[in-house]
């Protein structure tokens, strides 16, 4: 049998419902959102790839040498000789300025004035012509129309510019020009020339005595 007090309490409970019953649900939602946010941040940080620092510039690193030659030859194939010239060392650019030739004229001197486009440039990176602690020389063949080609060795060195270093083109020797250069005579040829000169002087002295 219910008492008057129980009826009164039940009526009061119905008239004034308890507050805060939805609070646990909100807390759960906040907690779930926090967990999802934390997991998303973790995934983003974990998947973030930090690139290792670049290797030091070195002429004995064939990968760096190949990349330098490929970039240089690509610029030449595109006819962009100004940017290709920017890959020369400061000393090589000075020699070029002293020669009073454009870089194209100097690089493709064997073409003898022909203005053909370089169709393909193939470096013989598997056959290094010369390698020292400061330079590497690799032969390069340029292909033109009508199956015409020219060959010359490219010499690459490490050049320091300010605080940074790079691989740069130091020389693009032309075998034909070097062959015709009097200063490029072999030591044996030079000695033979000196002997002939002495013989000629001796003959002149004998003729004077007669």
C-alpha positions, 0 to 999 in steps of 0.5 A: 500500500503506497503512502502519501509520501511516496505519491508525493515523491513520484509526482515531484520526479515526474514534474522535475525530470533529472538533468544530466542524463545525456552528459555521458553520451556527449562525453563518449562522442567527444572521446571518440572524436578525440581518438579519431583525430589522434589516430589521423595525426599519427598516421600522417606523421608516420607516413611522412617521408623525410628525404635524406640529405644529398650526398656530397658532390664527388667526381667519382660518383658515377650517378652524379656524373651521369646526371650532369652529362644527361642534363648538359646533353639534353640542353644541347639537344633542345638547342638551349646553348645559353643554359648549357653554357651556364654548366661550364666552370668559371675558367671554361667560360673565360676561355670561351670568352677569350676565343670570341666564339659562341658556345655552340661554335666551340662545342660543335666546331667539327661541324665546320659551320653546319647548323644541324640540330643534335638529334641524339647525344650518347655518352660512353659512361661505361668507358671512362677515359680519365679519372683523378681525384678532381676530374673525370673525362668521358667520351660523348658522341653527337648524332646529326641528320644523315647519320653524321656524328662527331665525337669529343671527350667531356671533362667534368670537375667539382667546382665550388661556388660560394658555400656550395659545390657542383659538378661542372664541364671544364673542357670539351676537347676537340681531337681534330683541333688539338691535332692541328695545334702546334703546341700539341706536338708530341715530345718526340716530334719536338726533339726531331724538330730541334735536331733538324734545326741544329743540322741546318745551322751546321750546314749554314756555318759550313757554307759560310766557311767555304 
